[in-house]
């Protein structure tokens, strides 16, 4: 179980992630070009909301990455003792939960 202190830490981390912009270093793998960023239609806040709706729990990490020709947000959601990864397509908003 989480103590109030741990829960506060998780909430603070998510708030800090939500406050970042797409250019603030949340990229992994290959760099994402300005042209590719121009195709992004889903905000990070919207991606987090979509991920939480698809997989209830507490978001613990969010990052944007490019995989092939797709840009996606990778949102890790903690539910109890289990952490799931929810991918949100940054262009279409489509959801994929990794099992």
PyMOL commands that place a pseudoatom at each C-alpha (Angstrom):
pseudoatom trace, name=CA, resn=UNK, resi=1, chain=A, elem=C, hetatm=0, pos=[0.000, 0.000, 0.000]
pseudoatom trace, name=CA, resn=UNK, resi=2, chain=A, elem=C, hetatm=0, pos=[1.030, 3.580, -0.516]
pseudoatom trace, name=CA, resn=UNK, resi=3, chain=A, elem=C, hetatm=0, pos=[1.553, 5.945, 2.330]
pseudoatom trace, name=CA, resn=UNK, resi=4, chain=A, elem=C, hetatm=0, pos=[0.336, 9.513, 1.970]
pseudoatom trace, name=CA, resn=UNK, resi=5, chain=A, elem=C, hetatm=0, pos=[3.942, 10.608, 1.460]
pseudoatom trace, name=CA, resn=UNK, resi=6, chain=A, elem=C, hetatm=0, pos=[4.486, 8.141, -1.421]
pseudoatom trace, name=CA, resn=UNK, resi=7, chain=A, elem=C, hetatm=0, pos=[1.146, 9.065, -2.988]
pseudoatom trace, name=CA, resn=UNK, resi=8, chain=A, elem=C, hetatm=0, pos=[2.032, 12.759, -2.772]
pseudoatom trace, name=CA, resn=UNK, resi=9, chain=A, elem=C, hetatm=0, pos=[5.365, 12.027, -4.453]
pseudoatom trace, name=CA, resn=UNK, resi=10, chain=A, elem=C, hetatm=0, pos=[3.656, 10.210, -7.317]
pseudoatom trace, name=CA, resn=UNK, resi=11, chain=A, elem=C, hetatm=0, pos=[1.091, 12.977, -7.769]
pseudoatom trace, name=CA, resn=UNK, resi=12, chain=A, elem=C, hetatm=0, pos=[3.842, 15.616, -7.696]
pseudoatom trace, name=CA, resn=UNK, resi=13, chain=A, elem=C, hetatm=0, pos=[5.819, 13.676, -10.322]
pseudoatom trace, name=CA, resn=UNK, resi=14, chain=A, elem=C, hetatm=0, pos=[2.799, 13.426, -12.617]
pseudoatom trace, name=CA, resn=UNK, resi=15, chain=A, elem=C, hetatm=0, pos=[2.071, 17.138, -12.212]
pseudoatom trace, name=CA, resn=UNK, resi=16, chain=A, elem=C, hetatm=0, pos=[5.671, 17.960, -13.073]
pseudoatom trace, name=CA, resn=UNK, resi=17, chain=A, elem=C, hetatm=0, pos=[5.487, 15.751, -16.169]
pseudoatom trace, name=CA, resn=UNK, resi=18, chain=A, elem=C, hetatm=0, pos=[2.230, 17.372, -17.232]
pseudoatom trace, name=CA, resn=UNK, resi=19, chain=A, elem=C, hetatm=0, pos=[3.782, 20.818, -16.995]
pseudoatom trace, name=CA, resn=UNK, resi=20, chain=A, elem=C, hetatm=0, pos=[6.562, 20.000, -19.441]
pseudoatom trace, name=CA, resn=UNK, resi=21, chain=A, elem=C, hetatm=0, pos=[6.267, 20.890, -23.080]
pseudoatom trace, name=CA, resn=UNK, resi=22, chain=A, elem=C, hetatm=0, pos=[6.992, 18.514, -25.950]
pseudoatom trace, name=CA, resn=UNK, resi=23, chain=A, elem=C, hetatm=0, pos=[10.394, 20.141, -26.440]
pseudoatom trace, name=CA, resn=UNK, resi=24, chain=A, elem=C, hetatm=0, pos=[11.504, 19.754, -22.804]
pseudoatom trace, name=CA, resn=UNK, resi=25, chain=A, elem=C, hetatm=0, pos=[13.509, 16.570, -23.208]
pseudoatom trace, name=CA, resn=UNK, resi=26, chain=A, elem=C, hetatm=0, pos=[10.894, 13.836, -22.888]
pseudoatom trace, name=CA, resn=UNK, resi=27, chain=A, elem=C, hetatm=0, pos=[12.063, 12.121, -26.049]
pseudoatom trace, name=CA, resn=UNK, resi=28, chain=A, elem=C, hetatm=0, pos=[13.750, 8.752, -26.198]
pseudoatom trace, name=CA, resn=UNK, resi=29, chain=A, elem=C, hetatm=0, pos=[15.401, 6.833, -28.968]
pseudoatom trace, name=CA, resn=UNK, resi=30, chain=A, elem=C, hetatm=0, pos=[15.903, 8.750, -32.174]
pseudoatom trace, name=CA, resn=UNK, resi=31, chain=A, elem=C, hetatm=0, pos=[15.285, 12.471, -32.042]
pseudoatom trace, name=CA, resn=UNK, resi=32, chain=A, elem=C, hetatm=0, pos=[11.948, 13.678, -33.271]
pseudoatom trace, name=CA, resn=UNK, resi=33, chain=A, elem=C, hetatm=0, pos=[12.227, 16.334, -35.942]
pseudoatom trace, name=CA, resn=UNK, resi=34, chain=A, elem=C, hetatm=0, pos=[10.354, 19.647, -35.927]
pseudoatom trace, name=CA, resn=UNK, resi=35, chain=A, elem=C, hetatm=0, pos=[8.392, 18.433, -38.951]
pseudoatom trace, name=CA, resn=UNK, resi=36, chain=A, elem=C, hetatm=0, pos=[7.301, 15.309, -37.082]
pseudoatom trace, name=CA, resn=UNK, resi=37, chain=A, elem=C, hetatm=0, pos=[6.375, 17.361, -34.010]
pseudoatom trace, name=CA, resn=UNK, resi=38, chain=A, elem=C, hetatm=0, pos=[4.201, 19.476, -36.291]
pseudoatom trace, name=CA, resn=UNK, resi=39, chain=A, elem=C, hetatm=0, pos=[2.072, 16.394, -36.997]
pseudoatom trace, name=CA, resn=UNK, resi=40, chain=A, elem=C, hetatm=0, pos=[1.280, 15.810, -33.297]
pseudoatom trace, name=CA, resn=UNK, resi=41, chain=A, elem=C, hetatm=0, pos=[-2.400, 16.465, -32.590]
pseudoatom trace, name=CA, resn=UNK, resi=42, chain=A, elem=C, hetatm=0, pos=[-2.735, 14.942, -29.099]
pseudoatom trace, name=CA, resn=UNK, resi=43, chain=A, elem=C, hetatm=0, pos=[-1.350, 16.938, -26.167]
pseudoatom trace, name=CA, resn=UNK, resi=44, chain=A, elem=C, hetatm=0, pos=[0.509, 15.216, -23.362]
pseudoatom trace, name=CA, resn=UNK, resi=45, chain=A, elem=C, hetatm=0, pos=[-2.301, 16.095, -20.948]
pseudoatom trace, name=CA, resn=UNK, resi=46, chain=A, elem=C, hetatm=0, pos=[-4.851, 14.526, -23.289]
pseudoatom trace, name=CA, resn=UNK, resi=47, chain=A, elem=C, hetatm=0, pos=[-2.661, 11.427, -23.708]
pseudoatom trace, name=CA, resn=UNK, resi=48, chain=A, elem=C, hetatm=0, pos=[-2.468, 11.016, -19.917]
pseudoatom trace, name=CA, resn=UNK, resi=49, chain=A, elem=C, hetatm=0, pos=[-6.256, 11.369, -19.628]
pseudoatom trace, name=CA, resn=UNK, resi=50, chain=A, elem=C, hetatm=0, pos=[-6.830, 8.816, -22.409]
pseudoatom trace, name=CA, resn=UNK, resi=51, chain=A, elem=C, hetatm=0, pos=[-4.358, 6.396, -20.805]
pseudoatom trace, name=CA, resn=UNK, resi=52, chain=A, elem=C, hetatm=0, pos=[-6.046, 6.726, -17.390]
pseudoatom trace, name=CA, resn=UNK, resi=53, chain=A, elem=C, hetatm=0, pos=[-9.456, 6.103, -18.956]
pseudoatom trace, name=CA, resn=UNK, resi=54, chain=A, elem=C, hetatm=0, pos=[-8.168, 2.967, -20.709]
pseudoatom trace, name=CA, resn=UNK, resi=55, chain=A, elem=C, hetatm=0, pos=[-6.187, 1.723, -17.700]
pseudoatom trace, name=CA, resn=UNK, resi=56, chain=A, elem=C, hetatm=0, pos=[-7.313, 3.056, -14.313]
pseudoatom trace, name=CA, resn=UNK, resi=57, chain=A, elem=C, hetatm=0, pos=[-4.552, 3.905, -11.873]
pseudoatom trace, name=CA, resn=UNK, resi=58, chain=A, elem=C, hetatm=0, pos=[-1.860, 6.470, -11.213]
pseudoatom trace, name=CA, resn=UNK, resi=59, chain=A, elem=C, hetatm=0, pos=[0.356, 7.678, -14.087]
pseudoatom trace, name=CA, resn=UNK, resi=60, chain=A, elem=C, hetatm=0, pos=[3.986, 7.368, -12.979]
pseudoatom trace, name=CA, resn=UNK, resi=61, chain=A, elem=C, hetatm=0, pos=[5.896, 8.164, -16.175]
pseudoatom trace, name=CA, resn=UNK, resi=62, chain=A, elem=C, hetatm=0, pos=[5.195, 9.745, -19.537]
pseudoatom trace, name=CA, resn=UNK, resi=63, chain=A, elem=C, hetatm=0, pos=[7.510, 10.015, -22.501]
pseudoatom trace, name=CA, resn=UNK, resi=64, chain=A, elem=C, hetatm=0, pos=[7.194, 10.670, -26.186]
pseudoatom trace, name=CA, resn=UNK, resi=65, chain=A, elem=C, hetatm=0, pos=[9.011, 8.448, -28.613]
pseudoatom trace, name=CA, resn=UNK, resi=66, chain=A, elem=C, hetatm=0, pos=[9.194, 7.706, -32.284]
pseudoatom trace, name=CA, resn=UNK, resi=67, chain=A, elem=C, hetatm=0, pos=[8.697, 4.154, -33.404]
pseudoatom trace, name=CA, resn=UNK, resi=68, chain=A, elem=C, hetatm=0, pos=[9.072, 3.636, -37.136]
pseudoatom trace, name=CA, resn=UNK, resi=69, chain=A, elem=C, hetatm=0, pos=[6.969, 6.447, -38.649]
pseudoatom trace, name=CA, resn=UNK, resi=70, chain=A, elem=C, hetatm=0, pos=[4.711, 6.796, -35.616]
pseudoatom trace, name=CA, resn=UNK, resi=71, chain=A, elem=C, hetatm=0, pos=[5.041, 9.199, -32.711]
pseudoatom trace, name=CA, resn=UNK, resi=72, chain=A, elem=C, hetatm=0, pos=[3.511, 7.980, -29.479]
pseudoatom trace, name=CA, resn=UNK, resi=73, chain=A, elem=C, hetatm=0, pos=[3.261, 8.779, -25.817]
pseudoatom trace, name=CA, resn=UNK, resi=74, chain=A, elem=C, hetatm=0, pos=[4.276, 5.939, -23.557]
pseudoatom trace, name=CA, resn=UNK, resi=75, chain=A, elem=C, hetatm=0, pos=[2.355, 6.296, -20.278]
pseudoatom trace, name=CA, resn=UNK, resi=76, chain=A, elem=C, hetatm=0, pos=[3.111, 3.978, -17.368]
pseudoatom trace, name=CA, resn=UNK, resi=77, chain=A, elem=C, hetatm=0, pos=[0.128, 3.449, -15.066]
pseudoatom trace, name=CA, resn=UNK, resi=78, chain=A, elem=C, hetatm=0, pos=[0.388, 1.965, -11.578]
pseudoatom trace, name=CA, resn=UNK, resi=79, chain=A, elem=C, hetatm=0, pos=[-2.665, 0.091, -10.294]
pseudoatom trace, name=CA, resn=UNK, resi=80, chain=A, elem=C, hetatm=0, pos=[-2.017, -1.600, -6.971]
pseudoatom trace, name=CA, resn=UNK, resi=81, chain=A, elem=C, hetatm=0, pos=[1.205, -3.568, -7.339]
pseudoatom trace, name=CA, resn=UNK, resi=82, chain=A, elem=C, hetatm=0, pos=[0.913, -3.816, -11.119]
pseudoatom trace, name=CA, resn=UNK, resi=83, chain=A, elem=C, hetatm=0, pos=[2.327, -1.352, -13.637]
pseudoatom trace, name=CA, resn=UNK, resi=84, chain=A, elem=C, hetatm=0, pos=[0.972, -1.305, -17.184]
pseudoatom trace, name=CA, resn=UNK, resi=85, chain=A, elem=C, hetatm=0, pos=[2.285, 0.567, -20.193]
pseudoatom trace, name=CA, resn=UNK, resi=86, chain=A, elem=C, hetatm=0, pos=[-0.304, 2.399, -22.252]
pseudoatom trace, name=CA, resn=UNK, resi=87, chain=A, elem=C, hetatm=0, pos=[0.724, 3.736, -25.652]
pseudoatom trace, name=CA, resn=UNK, resi=88, chain=A, elem=C, hetatm=0, pos=[-1.210, 6.670, -27.064]
pseudoatom trace, name=CA, resn=UNK, resi=89, chain=A, elem=C, hetatm=0, pos=[-0.659, 7.542, -30.717]
pseudoatom trace, name=CA, resn=UNK, resi=90, chain=A, elem=C, hetatm=0, pos=[0.280, 11.245, -30.699]
pseudoatom trace, name=CA, resn=UNK, resi=91, chain=A, elem=C, hetatm=0, pos=[-1.391, 11.833, -34.072]
pseudoatom trace, name=CA, resn=UNK, resi=92, chain=A, elem=C, hetatm=0, pos=[-4.559, 9.716, -33.977]
pseudoatom trace, name=CA, resn=UNK, resi=93, chain=A, elem=C, hetatm=0, pos=[-5.107, 9.279, -30.230]
pseudoatom trace, name=CA, resn=UNK, resi=94, chain=A, elem=C, hetatm=0, pos=[-5.438, 5.496, -30.633]
pseudoatom trace, name=CA, resn=UNK, resi=95, chain=A, elem=C, hetatm=0, pos=[-4.723, 3.492, -27.466]
pseudoatom trace, name=CA, resn=UNK, resi=96, chain=A, elem=C, hetatm=0, pos=[-2.711, 0.293, -27.050]
pseudoatom trace, name=CA, resn=UNK, resi=97, chain=A, elem=C, hetatm=0, pos=[-2.221, -1.376, -23.656]
pseudoatom trace, name=CA, resn=UNK, resi=98, chain=A, elem=C, hetatm=0, pos=[0.862, -3.558, -23.430]
pseudoatom trace, name=CA, resn=UNK, resi=99, chain=A, elem=C, hetatm=0, pos=[0.333, -6.747, -21.476]
for i in range(1, 99): cmd.bond("trace and resi %d" % i, "trace and resi %d" % (i + 1))
show_as sticks, trace
zoom trace
